[in-house]
């Protein structure tokens, strides 16, 4: 006898997956909520998940990878992950999810919006069927913000100090300005991220989190000031561009470019 399909929603600690959990709470009462804990998350991520758990009235299951980030880093020869070496997503997020699911038939609910073009990094196991409620309903960013506001949970706390995405504190998808904010907010985490770069110099191939710029260069006061100035100019241009956009785009929620997560890992950033 075939077991009935399970309904699973993976949370990242970000706004889209949180909004999807709220949206689906009463639509699929048997939903399972899980979070793949890398042990490299920001403190605000855990705080947000605790608040979400209280709102859902249902336990969020935390999965733990078989091996830690540092173990996998050693396996991969000290080669820190990047856009072209995304072993972190594969080994710390996707693999634990597939192990948690097993061979049961599963509907996996994914918070991709109708105003996003990315497809993401998802499982292709034949027993896992992806479901995209926001896309199916034509829901865009403005709808997600409305869900979070109306529910009372709001946006993740890390957005208060300039972080635009969930995921590990050293995520290579961060913008330079986000590295600056991390340095100012959590200097110890910044130091730890910098130490991972130094370790890679031992094998003759200096891999950096932020393209070809090491964090020891980025944290120089004059460099941080330069990045902040460039960021302010970019924000000003974005505001000017938004002022010139058709009203229909603004009402559709497309005016907030600063929070675009389209370059991040799907399973990490939703």
C-alpha positions in Angstrom: 0.0 0.0 0.0 1.4 3.4 -1.0 1.9 5.9 1.8 0.0 9.2 1.3 2.3 12.0 0.1 3.9 14.2 2.7 3.8 18.0 2.5 7.1 19.7 3.4 8.1 23.3 3.4 11.8 24.1 3.8 12.4 27.4 5.7 15.6 29.4 5.2 15.0 32.2 7.8 14.3 34.6 4.9 11.1 36.5 4.1 9.8 34.5 1.1 9.8 31.1 2.8 8.4 32.6 6.0 5.6 34.3 4.0 4.9 31.0 2.3 4.6 29.2 5.6 2.1 31.7 6.9 0.2 31.5 3.6 0.0 27.7 3.6 -0.6 27.3 7.3 -4.4 26.9 7.1 -4.4 25.6 3.5 -2.4 22.5 4.3 -2.8 21.7 8.0 -0.5 18.6 7.8 2.4 20.7 6.5 5.9 19.8 7.9 8.2 22.8 8.4 11.9 22.1 8.4 15.1 24.2 8.6 18.5 23.0 7.5 20.8 24.3 10.1 24.4 24.8 8.9 25.6 26.2 12.3 26.9 29.2 10.3 23.7 31.2 10.4 23.2 34.7 11.7 21.7 35.1 15.2 18.7 36.9 13.7 17.9 33.9 11.6 17.3 31.7 14.7 15.3 34.5 16.4 13.1 34.9 13.3 12.5 31.1 13.1 11.5 31.1 16.8 8.9 33.8 16.2 7.6 32.0 13.1 7.3 28.8 15.0 5.1 30.5 17.6 3.0 32.1 14.8 2.5 28.8 13.0 1.6 27.0 16.2 3.6 24.0 15.0 7.2 22.8 15.6 9.9 23.6 13.1 12.2 20.6 12.7 15.9 21.5 12.5 17.9 19.1 10.4 21.7 18.8 10.9 24.1 17.8 8.1 26.0 14.5 8.6 29.2 16.5 8.5 29.9 20.1 9.4 30.9 22.9 7.1 34.5 22.6 8.3 34.6 18.9 7.6 33.4 19.4 4.1 35.8 22.2 3.7 38.6 19.8 4.4 37.1 17.2 2.0 37.2 19.8 -0.7 40.8 20.7 0.0 40.2 24.0 1.7 38.4 25.4 -1.4 35.7 27.6 0.1 32.4 27.6 -1.8 31.5 30.2 -4.5 29.0 30.7 -7.3 30.9 28.1 -9.3 31.6 25.7 -6.4 28.3 25.5 -4.5 29.2 22.5 -2.5 27.8 24.2 0.6 24.3 24.2 -0.7 24.6 20.7 -2.0 26.1 19.1 1.1 24.6 21.3 3.9 21.1 22.0 2.5 20.0 19.7 -0.3 21.5 16.5 0.9 20.1 16.8 4.5 16.7 17.6 2.9 16.8 14.5 0.7 17.8 12.3 3.7 15.0 13.8 5.8 12.5 13.0 3.0 13.8 9.5 2.3 11.8 7.6 -0.4 8.4 8.9 0.6 6.3 10.7 -2.0 6.6 14.4 -1.1 5.2 17.7 -2.2 7.9 20.3 -1.6 6.5 23.8 -1.3 8.9 26.5 -2.7 8.5 30.3 -2.2 9.4 31.5 -5.7 7.3 34.5 -6.6 5.7 35.4 -9.9 8.0 38.3 -10.3 11.2 36.2 -10.2 12.9 34.5 -13.1 15.2 32.1 -11.2 14.6 28.4 -10.9 16.9 27.7 -8.0 18.8 24.7 -6.6 16.2 22.0 -5.9 16.1 18.3 -5.6 15.4 16.2 -8.7 14.6 12.9 -6.9 11.6 11.3 -8.6 9.6 11.1 -5.3 9.8 14.8 -4.7 7.4 17.1 -6.5 8.0 20.8 -6.3 5.0 23.1 -5.8 5.1 26.9 -6.3 2.0 28.4 -4.6 3.1 32.1 -5.1 3.7 31.6 -8.8 0.5 29.7 -9.3 -1.4 32.6 -7.6 0.5 35.3 -9.5 1.8 36.7 -6.2 4.7 39.2 -6.3 7.0 40.9 -3.7 4.3 43.3 -2.5 2.0 40.4 -1.7 4.8 38.7 0.4 5.4 41.9 2.3 1.7 42.3 2.9 1.5 38.7 4.3 4.3 39.3 6.7 3.0 42.6 7.8 -0.6 41.4 8.3 0.6 38.3 10.3 2.6 40.5 12.6 5.9 38.8 12.1 7.3 41.4 9.7 10.7 41.1 7.9 13.7 39.2 9.3 15.6 41.3 11.9 18.8 41.2 9.8 17.2 43.6 7.3 17.3 46.3 10.0 21.0 46.6 9.7 21.3 46.2 5.9 21.5 42.4 5.2 19.2 41.5 2.3 19.4 37.7 2.4 19.3 34.8 4.7 21.9 32.1 4.7 25.4 31.7 6.2 27.1 34.8 7.6 29.9 34.3 5.0 27.6 33.7 2.0 29.5 34.5 -1.2 26.4 36.0 -2.7 26.7 39.0 -0.3 27.2 42.4 -1.8 30.3 44.3 -0.8 28.2 46.7 1.3 26.7 43.7 3.2 30.3 42.6 4.1 30.8 46.1 5.4 27.6 45.9 7.5 28.7 42.4 8.8 32.1 43.9 9.9 30.3 46.6 11.8 27.6 44.5 13.3 29.4 41.2 14.0 33.2 41.8 13.8 33.9 38.4 15.3 31.9 36.7 12.5 33.7 38.8 9.9 37.0 37.8 11.5 36.0 34.1 11.2 35.1 34.5 7.6 38.5 36.2 6.9 40.3 33.2 8.6 38.7 30.8 6.1 40.3 32.8 3.3 43.7 32.7 5.0 43.4 28.9 5.3 43.1 28.6 1.6 46.4 30.2 1.0 48.1 27.1 2.3 47.2 25.1 -0.8 48.6 27.7 -3.2 45.1 28.8 -4.4 43.9 31.8 -2.5 40.1 31.6 -2.8 38.2 34.7 -1.6 34.5 35.0 -0.5 34.1 38.2 -2.4 35.5 37.5 -5.9 39.1 38.6 -6.2 39.1 41.0 -3.2 40.2 39.5 0.2 38.3 40.5 3.3 41.5 41.9 4.8 41.5 44.5 2.0 37.8 45.2 2.2 37.9 45.9 5.9 40.4 48.8 5.5 38.7 52.0 6.8 39.3 53.8 3.5 37.9 50.9 1.5 34.8 50.6 3.7 34.2 54.3 3.3 34.5 53.9 -0.5 32.0 51.0 -0.6 29.5 53.0 1.5 29.8 56.0 -0.7 29.3 53.9 -3.9 26.3 52.2 -2.2 24.7 55.6 -1.3 25.1 56.7 -4.9 23.6 53.5 -6.1 20.6 53.9 -3.8 20.1 57.5 -5.0 20.1 56.4 -8.7 17.6 53.6 -7.8 15.3 56.1 -6.2 15.5 58.3 -9.2 14.8 55.4 -11.5 11.8 54.4 -9.4 10.4 57.9 -9.6 10.4 57.6 -13.4 8.7 54.2 -13.5 5.1 53.7 -14.6 2.7 53.7 -11.7 1.5 50.1 -12.6 5.0 48.8 -11.9 5.2 50.6 -8.5 1.8 49.3 -7.5 2.9 45.8 -8.6 5.7 45.9 -5.9 8.6 46.1 -8.4 10.0 49.3 -7.0 12.2 47.8 -4.2 15.4 46.8 -6.0 17.4 46.9 -2.8 15.9 43.6 -1.6 16.2 41.6 -4.7 17.5 38.1 -3.8 17.5 36.8 -7.4 21.3 36.1 -7.3 21.2 33.9 -4.2 20.8 30.2 -3.7 17.1 29.2 -3.8 17.2 26.7 -1.0 19.2 29.2 1.2 17.5 32.4 0.4 13.8 31.9 0.2 
